Amino acid sequence: MTELFRESIIVKPYERLRRDQVEHLDKASMAILADPGFWCFNERAAKLYEQHGATVVDDILGSARCRRVRLPEGLVREAVAKAPSRLVLGARNPANRLVLDAEVPRIYFGSGSETNVWLETRMEDFVSVSEPTEKIRVPRFSELRGDSALLGRAARLCDRLEHLDFFIRPVNVQDPGITEDNHDVNKFFASLNNITKHVQAGLTKLERLPDVARMAEIIAGGPEALGENPVISFIACIFKSPLEMVDDTAEKVFAIVESGFPLVISSSPQGGSSAPIQEAGMAAQINAEILAGIVLTQLIREGAPVLYGSVPVRARMDDLHDLYGCPEFNHYNNDCVQLARFYGIPCYSTAGVGDAKRPGMQATFEKMLTHMYMAMSGAQYIHYAFGLLDRTNTFCPVQAVLDNEQVGKVKHCLRDPKVSEDHVNDAVKMIRKVLSSGNRLYARHARKAIHSGDVSDPYLFEDKGHDDRVIEKASERLAELDALPAPHLDASVVDAIFREVPGILPGLRTSA
């Protein structure tokens, strides 16, 4: 495989915590895993932990029988040290492959969540009551039920958003023909047939992993080619917070790790309900949950490619719903990025989520607060960053277009400074030359910087008049992107997939 990778930005990380504070959190997590430990509802996992030195005893949580697992610090540190610090996530187009390195704060942004609602936008004309000659265009929104056709449309859009680096499906497939048994093959096919970037998702049904794997092999060009270019990867939220290892998810972790696919060990506690709302308590608990999952992956197969998956959120105090657009959300996430760096494991983090239900000022504020902050942290793999509204309940393609512009500006802000000795010498020569001229203007000297991309463009959706036409302009941009040709798989590849992978809806073969 040619060493092609998607262009990225390497940042100088903003670190909220001092080194001693990171060590305090690390020690707290080790103490939690040692006592009280965690409740394990998967017998195979409990036995594997026990074989490697954990203390495992029968227990009851509520009315359910389980095992209490206590991990000695030495076991945790030894296993975590075996997790690779560098891994590659492949793509249909090799130029879109991602290299994730815990030692290099190279940032990528992608989509995420599994919303049930697709928010469509249309513009309507309204006439002023007080001034009948005054007419304005106003965005109107309608909610659609997510299905495989909309997932394919989302994937095509995300392929065309230049600042989106990877794809986690942002909309659920709820077609009449979708069942728990065929859910996985349909969501992966609808995604892979419409995007050339890396595709990641959870696994709904363990028994369909071989079919999904076979689909990926056909697309990549065979098992060996898939190993070199893993076009798909998986997410497993193995813990139900606080500190309960879920039985069926643990079984999926065994199967995914044994199959060799990259895996995110994700945890998503809510500060104030399923985790402490205080920063130290939240960071210590989520870190303990993620570490226990990473330990399991390395006990299953040493060197298994794994990401440290932090998705902490804070509870609203008025209704206990998730609250994303707040400073504490950033505090939790930044701490997790630093902890992942401390252990030398690439970090899957979170940004671009808010509480606004429609595109507008609130959504922009909440998203920019997290887009910039988490990019500055140096998280390697930032999901949820495009199109989400109403927390993680709604995907809006117009919002994804707006987020693409915002993420692009964030990436530009965080570019390496060009202030070498050569740059400074060139600047002095330029200043002397301009000051010796008659007009003393630098306009002609800006061309080189503009052509090289060093100078950013104005906001894509700016309005030079007095009307706020941001959403209207974003809708027009969305229409332009939707009109571009779809990056479908070759017909022979599609034929092979339908021949060898059962359960894919026939309509997806010919969907535009």
N, C-alpha and C positions, 0 to 999 in steps of 0.2 A: 504493500500500500504506500503510494506516494505520500510524503509528509505534508499534506495540504490541511490547513486549518482555517476556520473562520476568523476574520480580523476581529481584534478585541482591544480593549483598553486596559492597561495595567496601571493601577492606582497606588498612591502612597497612602496606606490605610489610616483612617481616623480610628484611634483606639480609645474608647471610653474608659476602659479599665487599665489601671497600672498592673505591672507584672505580679505584684504581691496580691492584688485583688483577684486576678485570674487564679492564682494558686489557692486562695481561700475558697473559691467556688469549686475548684477541682477537689480539694480535700473534703468539702461538704458533700459532694456527689459520691465520693468513695465511702464516706461514712454512711450515707443513705443506703447504698448498695450492700454494705456490710450489716447494717441494722437500722431500719427494719427489713431491708431487702425488698423484694417485690413478690407479688402473687402471680403464679404461673399456671395457666389453665391448659398448657400444652405439655403432655406427658413426655413426648420425645425431647423437647427442649430442656425440660427439667432434668431428665436423665443425662443429657449431654453436659449440662452445667455440672452435675454431680460427678460425672466421670473425670472432670478436670479440676476438682477440688472445691466446688461450691458446697455449702451446707443446704440440704434440701429436706424439708419436713412436710408431712401432710398437714393441711390446714383447711379451714372453711371460711369463705368470704360471703357474707350474707347467708344464703342457704346453699351455696354452690361449693362443692368440694374442689380443692385445688392444691397446689404445692407452694409453700413459702420458700423462696430461693434467696440465699444470702451469698454474695460474691466477695471473696477476699480480694483485697486491693491488688495483690500480686497477680492474680488471675486476670483482672481487668486490664492492668497496665501491659502485661505480656501479650494479651490478645489484641488490644487496640494498636500496639506497636507493629503488629503484622499486617494491618490494613494498609494498602498502598497509598502513598501520598500523591500519586499522579495516575490519572486514568483518562481514557479517550472515549468520548461519546460520538458514534458514527452518524452518517447521514447518507441519504440517497445520492446527493451531490457531495462528493468527497471534500469539496471546497467549503462545505458547511459543517465539517467535523469540528468538535470542540475538544480542546485540551484543558483539563482541570488539574491544577497543581496546587497543593496546599501551601507550598512555599512561594508561590507567585500569585499576588492578588489581581488576577486577570478576571474581569467581570463580564458576565453574560446575562442578558435579560430574556425571559420567556413568558409565555402565557401560563394559565393554570386554573384550577378549580374544576368543578363538574356541575355547572349550573343547570337547573331545569328550565330556566327562562331565557329566551332570546329577545332582546329589546330592539325592535325595528323603529327607525326614525323616518318621518316624512315631514316636509315643510308645507304649511298651509298659510294662505293669505287672510289677514284680519283687518277690518276697517275700524278706525277709532270712532267711538260714540260721540265724543265732543267735537272731533274734526273729521267729518265724513270723507274728506278728500285725502286724509292720511291713511295709508295702507302699509302694513308691515307683514313680514313673513315670520312665522313662529313655528318652532319644532313641535311636532305632536308624536307621541310614542304609543306603540302597541306591543303587547306581549305575545310571543309565540312559544309553543311548547317545543322544547329541544328534540331534534331527531337526527338521523344519520345524514340527511341532505344538508341540514344546517351545520352539522359538524364538518362535512366536507367543504362547505362554503367558508367556515371559519379557518380551516386549514389552508385553503387557497389564499385567503386574505393574509394570513400570517406568513405565508411564503413570500408575499410581496411587500410586507412591512420590513424595510431595510434595517431597522434597529432591533427587530425581534430575532433572537439567536437560536431558540429552540421552542418546541411545541409540546405543551401538555394540554390535552383537550379541554377547552373552556365551556363545552356544552355537552350535556348528557344525551344519549340516544334513547328515545322513548317511542320508537315506531311501533305500530301494532304487532309487527312480526318479531320484535325483539324480546327475547327471554333471557333468564339468567344464564342459560346454557350457551347461547350464541352471542351474548353481549360483548365478550372480549374480541372475537374475530371481526365483528362488525365495526367496533370503535377503532380498532387498529387499522383495518382496511380503509375505512373512510378517511382516516388521518393520512396514512402512508400513500394513498393514491392521489393525494392533493397537496402534498408538501414535500420539499426536497431537503428540509432541515431535520434535526434529530427529533424523534417522537418518543414521548415518555407517558406512562399511564400506570394506574393500579391494575391489579389482576382480580377480576370479579370471581371467577370460578377456577379453582386449582386444576381441574381436569382438562381445561382448554389450553393450558400453557404449551403442550406440544404442538397444537395447531397454530398458535400465535408464533411460536418459534419457527415452525416450518414456513409460515408466511414470510418471516424476516429472512430466512435462508434463501428463499426463492428471489426475493428482492435484492439481497446483497450479492447473490451469485454462488451460494453454497455455504456449507457449514464453516469451512476454513475462512472464506471471505467474510462471513459474518463475525467470526472471532476477531478479525483484524479491523472490521468496520461495523461495530454493533449499532445498527440503525435504530434499534429500540432499547429502552431500559425500563425499569419498573420502580414503583414507589410502594412501600409497605409501612403503614402506620401501625406498628406492632404492639404499641401500648395504648390502652385506654387509661387516661390519666384519672386519678393518680396511681401509677405503679402497678397496673394490671396487664400482664402479657396475654394477648388474645389468642385463643386456640387456633382458629382457622387461619388467621394472618400469619401466625408462626409457621404453620404447615406450608403456606405459600413462600415464606422466606426460605425454608429448606429447599423447596423445589427450584426457586429462582436462582439461589446461590449454586446449587448443584448443576444447574444448566449453564452457569458461567456468565449470565447477563449482569451488567451493572445494576446496582440496587440502591435506592435511597431508604435509609432507616429514618423514618419521620416520626415526630411527636408534635402534638398540637394541644397542649394544655391551655386552659383559660384562667388567667390570673384573677383570683377572687372567687373562683368556684372549684375547679379541679386542680388548681395549683395556687400557691400563695400569690397575692397581688404585689407583695414587696419584691423588688428587683432581685435581691439576693436569694430569696426562697424560690422564685420562679426559675431563675437561671440554674440553681443547684438541682432542682427536681427534673427539669427537662433534660439537663445534661446527663443525669443519672439514667433516665429512661433511654436516651439515645445511645449512651455507652453500653448499656445492657444489650441492646439490639445489635450493636456493632460487634460486641464480644461474641454473640451467637453466630453471626456470619463467619467470623474467623475460626470458630470451633467447628463449624460445618466444613469449611474449606479455607485453609490458610491462604491469605493473599487475595481473597475475593474482593472485587472492586465494589466499593461502597462509598456513599456520600453521607455526611453528617447532616441530617434533615431537620432544621429548626423552623417550626411554624407556631411560635407562641403568640397568644393574643390576650388582651385584657377584657374583663367583663365590664359592661356598663353597670353602674350602680343603681339605675332606675328600673331596668327590666332584665338584667343579666344576659342580654344578647352580647355577641362579640362586639368589641369596640376596636377598630383598626386605626382610625385617623386620630391618634393621640400620641403624645411623646413617649409614654410608657411602652407602647408597641415597638418603637425604635430602640429603647433601652434594652428590652428583652432580647431583641434580635441582634443588636450589636454585641452584646455579651456572648451570645452563642457563636457568632462569627469568630470572636477572639478565642473562645474555648476550642472550636474546631481547629483553628490555626495552632493552638497550644498542643493538640494531639497529632498534628500533621495529617489531617484528613480534609479533603475538599468539602466546602460548605454549600449546602442547598438552603437558601434563605428566602425571605418573603418581602415584597414591596409592591406598591401600586394598588393597595386595597383601601377602601374607605367606606363610609356609611351612607353617602349620598345615593339616592335612588335613580337619579337622572344626571346626564352630563350637565356641567355648569360650574359655577364658582366653587361650591363646596367640594365637588369631586376633584377639581384641579388642585385646590389647597391640600386636601388629604393625600392625594397621590404624590404630588411634588414633595411633600414632607417626607415620605418614605422612599420614593425613587432616589432622591439625592442622598439621603442619609445612608441607605443600605449600600448604594454604590460606593460611597466614600469609605465604608467599612471594609471593602475588599472581599466581600462574599463572591465566590466563584460562579455561583449558579442561582440567579434570583428569579423566582417564579411568581405567579399571580400578577405580573407587571402590566398586563394589557387587557383592557376592555371590561374589567369587573366593576359592578355597581351593586349597591345594597349588600355590602359586605361581600360574600362570595356566592350570592344567590342569583345574580343576573349577569349575562354577557351581552354587551352592546357593541356591535362592530364600529359604529361611529366613535364611541369612546376609545376603542382600540386604535383607531386612526389618530385621535388626539393624543393618546398615550405614546404612540410611536414618535410623534414630534417632540414630546416632552422628554422621553428617554434619549432621543438623539441629542437634545440640548444638554442633558446631564452627562452623557458620554463626552461631549465636546468640552464641557467645563473641566472634566477630570483628565484630559489629555496631559501627557508629559510636557512640561515647559521646554520651549526651545530657547535656551539661554546658555549655550556653550560659548567657548572663547571665539569660535568662528562666527556665531550669530552676533555676538557683541561687536566684534571687529567690523562686520558687514554693516551693522547699525550705525556705527560711528562714521564710516565712509559715506553712508547714505545721508546722514544729517549734514555733514560737511558739504556734500554735493548740492543738497537742496538749499542750504543757507547761502551758497555762493551764486545761486540762480536768481533770476529776476522775480519769479512769482512766489518762491518760498512755500510751495505746496508739495505734499507727499503723494498725491493721488496716483501718479504714474508708477510709483514704486510699490503701490499696493497690489498691482496686478499679479505679480508672482505669488504672493501669499494667498490671494483669492483662488488662483488656478490650482494651487497645491492643496487646497482644502483647509488651510490654517485659519481662514476667516469664516465665521459662521454666517449663514443666511438669516435674514429677518424671520420672525415667527411666521410659519407657513400660512396660518389662518388669520393674520392680522387684517384689520379693517381700517382703511385710511379715512373713512368717513366718520359719521357720528353714530352709526348703527352697530350693534353687536351681532355680527354675522358669523361668529366662530363655528357654531354648530352647523349652520347652512353650508359654509365652506368645507367643513369636514365631511358633510354628507356628499357634496360634489366630488371630493377627493375619493371617498369610498366608492362611488359609482364608477370613477375612472379605474380604480383598482379591480373592481368586480368584472369589468369588461375585458380585462387581459386574459389571454389563453390560459387554460388550466394546465398545471404541470403533471398530468396524469402519467401513470406507469405505462410502459409499452404494452401493447395489446397481448403479445405473447406471454409477458409476465402475468398479466391479469388472467389470461386463460389458464396458466399453470396454477395460480392461486385458487381459482374456482374449481379446478379439477382435483386439487389435493387437500384443500381446506374446506371442510363442510360447515354449513350454517350461515354463510354470508348471504344477505338479502339480494335476490336477483336484480333489483333495481339499482344497486350500487355499481353494477357492471357498466351501466350506460349513463350514470348520473353525470351531469355537466360539471 
